Amino acid sequence: MALGVSVVLLSALFVLAGAGYPAPTSPGPDLADPDVAPADLAGDHVETGGVVIATDPVIIEITDGTTTQQLPVENVPAVAVGQDIIVDGTLTTDGTLTATRDSTVVREPWETTYMYAISLLGALFVAVRIVDGWRFDPETVTFSPRDTPLRTRYLSEDEASG
């Protein structure tokens, strides 16, 4: 019962954390939309992200899954072709995004995969520890600690036979 309540409370906290940060009143233009011309938004503050396709000048490719736009960006830290970048800045009259250097995020493409792989590895480690130290009793629908952890039981059997 306590485990179920804990899972429900944790889920509620995730929802509450997401609801605690309301979307801005004006989410801003979607620069990947082909109907949006960056030059028409001169002076506007935007936040966007994409993949760096050129470095002199820096040009990023912005996509929304169906359409793709290219946007020149200036005032960014050192980047390389293929890196993911999230920029925050002001559009100029020629359609260039002047980035706020302090809020620019540059990531290698493998970093997202690494993050998910490490999270999956951690989740598997926790699951193995739970299975090793706890047992489920279907008659009473409860979890209880094992008298002897599985690892100890199987290691002692291997040592006794070897």
C-alpha positions in Angstrom: 0.0 0.0 0.0 2.8 2.4 0.9 4.6 1.7 -2.3 1.5 2.4 -4.3 0.9 5.6 -2.5 4.5 6.6 -3.0 4.3 6.0 -6.8 1.0 8.0 -7.0 2.6 10.9 -5.0 5.7 10.9 -7.2 3.6 11.0 -10.3 1.5 13.8 -8.9 4.7 15.7 -8.2 5.9 15.3 -11.8 2.5 16.7 -13.0 2.7 19.5 -10.4 6.2 20.5 -11.5 5.1 20.6 -15.1 2.1 22.7 -14.3 4.1 25.0 -12.1 5.8 26.6 -15.1 3.1 28.0 -17.3 3.7 28.6 -20.9 4.5 32.2 -21.8 1.4 34.2 -22.9 3.0 34.5 -26.4 5.0 31.4 -27.2 6.7 33.3 -30.1 6.9 32.5 -33.7 7.8 29.0 -35.0 10.8 29.8 -37.2 10.5 26.4 -38.8 7.2 27.4 -40.4 7.7 28.3 -44.0 5.1 31.1 -43.8 7.3 32.8 -41.1 10.0 35.0 -42.6 12.7 35.9 -40.0 13.1 39.3 -41.6 9.5 40.2 -40.8 10.2 39.6 -37.1 13.0 42.1 -36.9 13.6 43.3 -33.3 11.5 40.4 -31.8 12.9 38.2 -29.1 12.9 34.5 -30.1 14.1 31.2 -28.8 14.8 28.4 -31.2 17.1 25.4 -31.7 18.5 23.3 -34.4 21.5 21.6 -35.8 24.6 23.5 -36.9 25.1 23.0 -40.7 27.8 25.7 -41.2 30.2 27.6 -39.0 31.4 30.6 -40.9 28.9 32.2 -40.5 27.0 29.9 -38.1 23.9 28.6 -39.8 21.4 26.3 -38.0 18.8 24.1 -39.5 15.5 24.4 -37.7 12.9 21.7 -38.3 9.4 21.0 -36.9 9.2 17.5 -38.2 7.7 18.4 -41.6 9.4 21.6 -42.7 12.9 22.9 -42.4 14.4 26.4 -42.4 17.9 27.7 -42.3 18.8 30.6 -39.9 22.1 32.5 -39.7 23.1 33.1 -36.1 25.8 35.4 -34.7 27.4 35.9 -31.3 27.4 32.2 -30.4 30.2 30.3 -28.6 32.5 28.0 -30.7 30.4 25.4 -32.4 31.1 22.6 -34.9 29.0 21.2 -37.7 26.5 18.6 -36.5 26.2 20.0 -32.9 22.7 20.7 -31.5 22.3 24.3 -30.4 19.5 26.1 -28.5 19.7 29.9 -28.9 17.9 32.8 -27.4 18.2 36.3 -28.9 16.9 39.0 -31.2 16.2 38.9 -34.9 17.8 41.5 -37.1 16.4 43.1 -40.2 18.4 40.8 -42.5 16.9 37.7 -40.8 20.0 36.9 -38.6 19.5 35.9 -35.0 21.8 37.8 -32.7 22.1 35.3 -29.8 22.5 36.0 -26.1 25.8 34.2 -25.5 25.1 33.4 -21.9 21.9 31.5 -22.6 23.1 29.6 -25.6 23.2 25.8 -25.1 25.5 23.7 -27.3 25.3 19.9 -27.2 27.0 17.1 -29.1 24.5 14.7 -30.8 25.6 11.8 -28.7 24.8 13.5 -25.4 21.0 12.8 -25.5 21.6 9.2 -26.3 24.1 9.0 -23.4 21.7 10.6 -21.0 18.9 8.1 -21.9 21.4 5.1 -21.8 22.7 6.1 -18.3 19.1 6.6 -17.0 18.1 3.2 -18.4 21.1 1.6 -16.7 20.3 3.3 -13.4 16.7 2.1 -13.6 17.8 -1.4 -14.4 20.1 -1.3 -11.4 17.3 -0.2 -9.1 15.0 -2.8 -10.5 17.6 -5.6 -9.9 18.1 -4.3 -6.3 14.3 -4.4 -5.7 13.9 -7.9 -7.1 17.0 -9.0 -5.1 15.9 -7.7 -1.7 12.1 -7.8 -1.9 9.4 -10.3 -2.7 5.8 -9.9 -3.7 3.1 -12.0 -1.8 0.1 -12.3 -4.2 -2.2 -13.6 -1.4 -1.9 -10.4 0.7 -0.9 -8.2 -2.2 2.1 -6.9 -0.3 5.9 -6.5 -0.8 8.1 -7.7 2.0 11.8 -7.9 2.5 13.4 -11.3 1.6 14.9 -13.2 4.5 17.9 -14.0 2.3 18.6 -11.9 -0.7 18.7 -13.8 -4.1 22.3 -12.9 -4.7 23.3 -14.4 -1.3 21.2 -17.5 -1.9 22.7 -18.2 -5.4 26.2 -17.3 -4.5 26.3 -19.6 -1.5 24.8 -22.5 -3.6 27.6 -22.0 -6.2 30.3 -21.9 -3.6 29.0 -25.0 -1.8 28.9 -27.0 -5.1 32.3 -25.7 -6.3 
